[in-house]
Amino acid sequence: MLYGIGSLTKQLATIVMLPIYTFYLAPEDYGALEIVNLLVSSVALIAGMNLGEGLFRYYHETEESGGGRKTVASALVLAVVLNALGAVLLTALAPALAGQFLSGSESWYFVSIAAVTLISEACISIITCHMRAEGDAWKFFWSGIARLGLHIAFNLFFLVYLKLGLLGIFLGSLASSVLVAATILPYTIRRAGLTVSKVSVKLLLGFGGPLILANVAQFYLGGIDRFFLEHFRDLANVGIYALAARLAQSFLVLIYEPFEQIWDPEKYRIWQTSRDIQPFQRVFRLLTVILVVFGVGISVMAAEIFALLASKPFASASVVAPVLIAAAMCTALTRFARFGSLAEGKTANVYKAALMAAVVVTLLLYLLTPRFGPMGAAFAVVIAAGVRVFIENRMASRLVDLQLPWRSFMGLAIIGVLVTIGCLQIGPISIGNVFLKLGVLAGFAAAIWWSPYLGHSERQLAFTLAKLRRSE
């Protein structure tokens, strides 16, 4: 539970600050914020080299001989060096990138300030991975809470008190990141030092290097839609779209990822001990019900959510949000369906599916974005996400056929779409309409819960998972 909360603090900071951002920023400013963050993330994915995962991979394997400490030290130094190089490169390209994506090269300093955070964020990432490797759950938890508090405090200071606008957000993020990194850096220095091991560096680079292609493909799928919108429309459209995407991402983080934390270790244990596909089918049915019910609920209430969290210029994001939530559901199903590929060690299937989906989304974005704007981009993303589910499931099923009930799920999904469309026709925001929507959603959830799609075993599994979650 402590690790789960600690991991969620970064996303929670974004959610908590959302009303402040949308009140003090115009849609075009929020769009610029999204573009800059995507540019920095693209560099971070390459410079990061999956060093955190590499640390987990080799830490316990070499810990008895003292190699675990050398692995941590090597990962920390390597992360700082690689991300510093990335920050220098990004700063050098800042004027050109700002001229291309931010409607003017005079905004280059936004990119430069954000680039510096690459270094402090790299430190935080490796140090918190070190905490997890050593089992220091409380230190990990409190570092996450401190990060959340400082991020909110500095952003409020620069954005609200000093009224620095978009610049204030970048300065606040930099200040909080540097302070957290400086505060927790002694943890790793005391335990692991800063001695770099050539053997550890070779192992870490050998582990992370081949995964760069997958990271790039994943980034492309998750961010290219914003760049198409900026090119064919403007930053205001990017800002509206980004807010809708933020709601979809929050759905994935808050609804699917807690389930995944429980399921990930269990699925391998079940398969290795019994090779029984029935538990996978039961979990699939339960998972899809959870995704559909909450996905429909958030989609139907999107207008009310944005009315509460965002200012009026962002209201049209509620139209785009249901489509992007559907894409997030596809992402969750993709992660579930690829089990066969992971169990058999055929991880190349993941890359292949991502590359195929990237081709599809590029073609669709080129065709749909110029004419339909944010809605066209959203449909391009959801279609590509559906294609990826199909491809990954097909390739994984050839290795391990779980016989998942996809046809039954499609019927459930179609009903969910119809309920969503029906509720969206109810009318403008009012207390009466809110209660009407909630009544329809409650009836929809109850109908699915007692439908033939879920049997007694699936309902019993739901109670078991809930108990496990509370006991973590």
SULMO-V56694 format. One record per backbone hydrogen bond with DSSP energy under -0.5 kcal/mol. CO is the residue of the C=O (numbers start at 1). NH is the residue of the N-H. E is the energy in kcal/mol with one decimal. If there is no record, write none. Layout:
BEGIN
co=CO nh=NH e=E
co=CO nh=NH e=E
END
This chain:
BEGIN
co=1 nh=5 e=-2.4
co=2 nh=6 e=-2.5
co=3 nh=7 e=-2.3
co=4 nh=8 e=-1.3
co=5 nh=9 e=-0.8
co=6 nh=9 e=-0.6
co=8 nh=12 e=-2.7
co=9 nh=13 e=-2.1
co=10 nh=14 e=-1.3
co=11 nh=15 e=-2.1
co=12 nh=16 e=-3.1
co=13 nh=17 e=-2.0
co=14 nh=18 e=-0.6
co=15 nh=18 e=-0.8
co=17 nh=21 e=-3.0
co=18 nh=22 e=-2.6
co=19 nh=23 e=-1.2
co=20 nh=24 e=-2.4
co=21 nh=25 e=-1.9
co=26 nh=29 e=-0.5
co=26 nh=30 e=-2.4
co=27 nh=31 e=-2.3
co=28 nh=32 e=-2.0
co=29 nh=33 e=-2.4
co=30 nh=34 e=-2.0
co=31 nh=35 e=-2.3
co=32 nh=36 e=-2.6
co=33 nh=37 e=-2.2
co=34 nh=38 e=-2.1
co=35 nh=39 e=-2.3
co=36 nh=40 e=-2.4
co=37 nh=41 e=-2.5
co=38 nh=42 e=-2.1
co=39 nh=43 e=-1.4
co=40 nh=44 e=-2.4
co=41 nh=45 e=-2.3
co=42 nh=46 e=-1.0
co=43 nh=47 e=-3.1
co=44 nh=48 e=-2.4
co=45 nh=49 e=-0.6
co=46 nh=49 e=-0.6
co=48 nh=51 e=-2.1
co=50 nh=54 e=-2.2
co=51 nh=55 e=-2.3
co=52 nh=56 e=-1.9
co=53 nh=57 e=-2.2
co=54 nh=58 e=-2.0
co=55 nh=59 e=-1.9
co=56 nh=60 e=-0.6
co=58 nh=62 e=-1.4
co=59 nh=62 e=-0.5
co=59 nh=63 e=-0.5
co=62 nh=67 e=-2.0
co=62 nh=68 e=-1.0
co=63 nh=66 e=-1.7
co=66 nh=70 e=-1.2
co=67 nh=71 e=-2.6
co=68 nh=72 e=-2.0
co=69 nh=73 e=-2.6
co=70 nh=74 e=-2.7
co=71 nh=75 e=-2.5
co=72 nh=76 e=-2.5
co=73 nh=77 e=-2.4
co=74 nh=78 e=-2.6
co=75 nh=79 e=-2.4
co=76 nh=80 e=-2.3
co=77 nh=81 e=-2.6
co=78 nh=82 e=-2.7
co=79 nh=83 e=-2.3
co=80 nh=84 e=-2.1
co=81 nh=85 e=-2.2
co=82 nh=86 e=-2.0
co=83 nh=87 e=-2.4
co=84 nh=88 e=-2.4
co=85 nh=89 e=-2.4
co=86 nh=90 e=-2.6
co=87 nh=91 e=-2.4
co=88 nh=92 e=-2.3
co=89 nh=93 e=-1.8
co=90 nh=94 e=-0.6
co=91 nh=94 e=-0.7
co=93 nh=97 e=-2.7
co=94 nh=98 e=-2.9
co=95 nh=99 e=-2.2
co=96 nh=100 e=-1.6
co=97 nh=101 e=-2.9
co=98 nh=102 e=-2.1
co=98 nh=104 e=-1.3
co=104 nh=107 e=-1.5
co=105 nh=108 e=-1.5
co=107 nh=110 e=-1.5
co=107 nh=111 e=-0.8
co=108 nh=112 e=-1.9
co=109 nh=113 e=-2.6
co=110 nh=114 e=-2.2
co=111 nh=115 e=-2.0
co=112 nh=116 e=-1.4
co=113 nh=117 e=-0.8
co=114 nh=117 e=-0.5
co=115 nh=118 e=-1.5
co=116 nh=119 e=-1.3
co=116 nh=120 e=-0.9
co=117 nh=121 e=-2.9
co=118 nh=122 e=-1.8
co=119 nh=123 e=-1.9
co=120 nh=124 e=-2.4
co=121 nh=125 e=-2.5
co=122 nh=126 e=-2.1
co=123 nh=127 e=-2.6
co=124 nh=128 e=-2.6
co=125 nh=129 e=-1.7
co=126 nh=130 e=-2.2
co=127 nh=131 e=-2.1
co=128 nh=132 e=-2.1
co=129 nh=133 e=-2.5
co=130 nh=134 e=-1.9
co=131 nh=135 e=-0.5
co=131 nh=136 e=-2.6
co=132 nh=135 e=-0.8
co=135 nh=137 e=-1.7
co=136 nh=140 e=-2.1
co=137 nh=141 e=-2.7
co=138 nh=142 e=-2.8
co=139 nh=143 e=-2.2
co=140 nh=144 e=-1.7
co=141 nh=145 e=-2.3
co=142 nh=146 e=-2.7
co=143 nh=147 e=-2.0
co=144 nh=148 e=-2.3
co=145 nh=149 e=-2.6
co=146 nh=150 e=-2.7
co=147 nh=151 e=-2.4
co=148 nh=152 e=-2.1
co=149 nh=153 e=-2.6
co=150 nh=154 e=-2.9
co=151 nh=155 e=-1.9
co=152 nh=156 e=-2.4
co=153 nh=157 e=-2.2
co=154 nh=158 e=-2.6
co=155 nh=159 e=-2.6
co=155 nh=160 e=-0.6
co=156 nh=160 e=-1.4
co=156 nh=161 e=-2.1
co=157 nh=162 e=-2.3
co=158 nh=164 e=-2.2
co=159 nh=165 e=-0.5
co=164 nh=167 e=-1.1
co=165 nh=168 e=-0.5
co=165 nh=169 e=-1.1
co=166 nh=170 e=-1.6
co=167 nh=171 e=-2.5
co=168 nh=172 e=-2.6
co=169 nh=173 e=-2.4
co=170 nh=174 e=-2.1
co=171 nh=175 e=-2.7
co=172 nh=176 e=-2.4
co=173 nh=177 e=-2.1
co=174 nh=178 e=-2.6
co=175 nh=179 e=-2.2
co=176 nh=180 e=-2.3
co=177 nh=181 e=-2.4
co=178 nh=182 e=-2.5
co=179 nh=183 e=-1.9
co=180 nh=184 e=-2.2
co=181 nh=185 e=-1.4
co=182 nh=186 e=-0.5
co=184 nh=187 e=-1.0
co=184 nh=188 e=-0.8
co=185 nh=188 e=-0.7
co=185 nh=189 e=-2.1
co=186 nh=190 e=-2.7
co=187 nh=191 e=-1.2
co=188 nh=192 e=-3.2
co=188 nh=193 e=-0.9
co=189 nh=193 e=-1.2
co=194 nh=196 e=-0.5
co=196 nh=198 e=-0.5
co=197 nh=201 e=-2.6
co=198 nh=202 e=-2.3
co=199 nh=203 e=-2.3
co=200 nh=204 e=-2.9
co=201 nh=205 e=-2.6
co=202 nh=206 e=-2.2
co=203 nh=207 e=-1.9
co=204 nh=208 e=-2.6
co=205 nh=209 e=-2.4
co=206 nh=210 e=-0.6
co=208 nh=211 e=-0.9
co=209 nh=212 e=-1.7
co=211 nh=215 e=-2.2
co=212 nh=216 e=-2.9
co=213 nh=217 e=-2.4
co=214 nh=218 e=-2.4
co=215 nh=219 e=-2.6
co=216 nh=220 e=-2.6
co=217 nh=221 e=-2.2
co=218 nh=222 e=-1.9
co=219 nh=223 e=-1.6
co=220 nh=224 e=-2.2
co=223 nh=226 e=-0.9
co=223 nh=227 e=-1.0
co=224 nh=228 e=-2.0
co=225 nh=229 e=-2.1
co=226 nh=230 e=-2.5
co=227 nh=231 e=-2.0
co=228 nh=232 e=-2.8
co=229 nh=233 e=-2.7
co=234 nh=238 e=-1.5
co=235 nh=239 e=-2.5
co=236 nh=240 e=-2.1
co=237 nh=241 e=-2.4
co=238 nh=242 e=-3.0
co=239 nh=243 e=-1.8
co=240 nh=244 e=-1.7
co=241 nh=245 e=-2.6
co=242 nh=246 e=-2.1
co=243 nh=247 e=-1.6
co=244 nh=248 e=-1.9
co=245 nh=249 e=-2.6
co=246 nh=250 e=-2.3
co=247 nh=251 e=-2.0
co=248 nh=252 e=-1.8
co=249 nh=253 e=-2.6
co=250 nh=254 e=-2.9
co=251 nh=255 e=-2.1
co=251 nh=256 e=-0.8
co=252 nh=256 e=-0.9
co=252 nh=257 e=-2.0
co=255 nh=259 e=-0.6
co=256 nh=260 e=-2.3
co=257 nh=261 e=-2.0
co=258 nh=262 e=-1.0
co=259 nh=262 e=-0.6
co=259 nh=263 e=-2.5
co=260 nh=264 e=-2.8
co=262 nh=266 e=-0.9
co=263 nh=267 e=-2.6
co=264 nh=268 e=-0.9
co=265 nh=269 e=-1.4
co=266 nh=270 e=-2.8
co=267 nh=271 e=-2.1
co=268 nh=272 e=-2.7
co=269 nh=273 e=-1.8
co=270 nh=274 e=-2.2
co=270 nh=275 e=-0.9
co=270 nh=276 e=-0.5
co=271 nh=275 e=-0.7
co=277 nh=281 e=-1.9
co=278 nh=282 e=-2.5
co=279 nh=283 e=-2.5
co=280 nh=284 e=-2.3
co=281 nh=285 e=-2.2
co=282 nh=286 e=-2.3
co=283 nh=287 e=-3.2
co=284 nh=288 e=-2.7
co=285 nh=289 e=-1.8
co=286 nh=290 e=-2.3
co=287 nh=291 e=-2.7
co=288 nh=292 e=-2.6
co=289 nh=293 e=-2.8
co=290 nh=294 e=-2.3
co=291 nh=295 e=-2.5
co=292 nh=296 e=-2.9
co=293 nh=297 e=-2.3
co=294 nh=298 e=-2.7
co=295 nh=299 e=-2.1
co=296 nh=300 e=-2.7
co=297 nh=301 e=-1.8
co=299 nh=302 e=-1.1
co=301 nh=305 e=-2.5
co=302 nh=306 e=-2.7
co=303 nh=307 e=-2.0
co=304 nh=308 e=-1.6
co=305 nh=309 e=-2.3
co=306 nh=310 e=-2.7
co=311 nh=314 e=-1.8
co=312 nh=315 e=-2.3
co=314 nh=317 e=-2.1
co=315 nh=318 e=-1.8
co=316 nh=319 e=-1.3
co=316 nh=320 e=-0.8
co=317 nh=321 e=-2.1
co=318 nh=322 e=-0.6
co=320 nh=323 e=-0.8
co=320 nh=324 e=-1.6
co=321 nh=325 e=-2.5
co=322 nh=326 e=-1.8
co=323 nh=327 e=-1.6
co=324 nh=328 e=-2.0
co=325 nh=329 e=-2.1
co=326 nh=330 e=-1.9
co=327 nh=331 e=-1.9
co=328 nh=332 e=-2.1
co=329 nh=333 e=-2.3
co=330 nh=334 e=-2.3
co=331 nh=335 e=-2.0
co=332 nh=336 e=-1.5
co=333 nh=337 e=-2.9
co=334 nh=338 e=-1.5
co=336 nh=339 e=-1.2
co=337 nh=340 e=-0.6
co=338 nh=341 e=-0.6
co=338 nh=342 e=-1.9
co=339 nh=343 e=-3.3
co=340 nh=344 e=-1.7
co=341 nh=346 e=-2.3
co=342 nh=345 e=-1.2
co=345 nh=347 e=-1.2
co=346 nh=349 e=-1.7
co=347 nh=350 e=-1.1
co=347 nh=351 e=-1.0
co=348 nh=352 e=-2.6
co=349 nh=353 e=-2.4
co=350 nh=354 e=-2.0
co=351 nh=355 e=-2.6
co=352 nh=356 e=-2.3
co=353 nh=357 e=-2.5
co=354 nh=358 e=-2.0
co=355 nh=359 e=-1.8
co=356 nh=360 e=-2.0
co=357 nh=361 e=-2.8
co=358 nh=362 e=-1.9
co=359 nh=363 e=-2.1
co=360 nh=364 e=-2.4
co=361 nh=365 e=-2.6
co=362 nh=366 e=-2.1
co=363 nh=367 e=-1.6
co=364 nh=368 e=-3.2
co=365 nh=369 e=-1.8
co=368 nh=372 e=-2.9
co=369 nh=373 e=-2.1
co=372 nh=375 e=-1.0
co=372 nh=376 e=-0.6
co=373 nh=377 e=-2.3
co=374 nh=378 e=-2.3
co=375 nh=379 e=-2.3
co=376 nh=380 e=-2.0
co=377 nh=381 e=-2.1
co=378 nh=382 e=-2.4
co=379 nh=383 e=-2.2
co=380 nh=384 e=-2.0
co=381 nh=385 e=-2.4
co=382 nh=386 e=-2.1
co=383 nh=387 e=-2.2
co=384 nh=388 e=-2.1
co=385 nh=389 e=-2.0
co=386 nh=390 e=-2.2
co=387 nh=391 e=-2.5
co=388 nh=392 e=-2.8
co=389 nh=393 e=-2.5
co=390 nh=394 e=-2.2
co=391 nh=395 e=-2.6
co=392 nh=396 e=-2.6
co=393 nh=397 e=-2.5
co=394 nh=398 e=-1.1
co=395 nh=399 e=-0.6
co=396 nh=399 e=-1.0
co=396 nh=400 e=-2.9
co=400 nh=402 e=-1.1
co=404 nh=406 e=-2.3
co=405 nh=409 e=-2.0
co=406 nh=410 e=-2.4
co=407 nh=411 e=-1.6
co=408 nh=412 e=-1.9
co=409 nh=413 e=-3.0
co=410 nh=414 e=-2.4
co=411 nh=415 e=-2.0
co=412 nh=416 e=-2.2
co=413 nh=417 e=-2.3
co=414 nh=418 e=-2.3
co=415 nh=419 e=-2.5
co=416 nh=420 e=-2.3
co=417 nh=421 e=-2.7
co=418 nh=422 e=-2.4
co=419 nh=423 e=-2.6
co=420 nh=424 e=-2.1
co=421 nh=425 e=-0.5
co=422 nh=425 e=-1.1
co=423 nh=426 e=-1.6
co=430 nh=434 e=-2.4
co=431 nh=435 e=-2.2
co=432 nh=436 e=-2.0
co=433 nh=437 e=-2.5
co=434 nh=438 e=-2.5
co=435 nh=439 e=-2.2
co=436 nh=440 e=-2.2
co=437 nh=441 e=-2.7
co=438 nh=442 e=-2.4
co=439 nh=443 e=-2.2
co=440 nh=444 e=-2.5
co=441 nh=445 e=-2.7
co=442 nh=446 e=-2.3
co=443 nh=447 e=-2.4
co=444 nh=448 e=-2.0
co=445 nh=449 e=-2.4
co=446 nh=450 e=-1.9
co=448 nh=451 e=-1.3
co=451 nh=454 e=-1.3
co=453 nh=455 e=-0.5
co=455 nh=459 e=-2.0
co=456 nh=460 e=-2.4
co=457 nh=461 e=-2.0
co=458 nh=462 e=-1.9
co=459 nh=463 e=-1.5
co=460 nh=464 e=-1.9
co=461 nh=465 e=-2.7
co=462 nh=466 e=-2.0
co=463 nh=467 e=-1.9
co=464 nh=468 e=-2.2
co=465 nh=469 e=-2.4
co=466 nh=470 e=-1.9
co=467 nh=471 e=-1.6
co=468 nh=472 e=-0.7
co=469 nh=472 e=-0.7
END
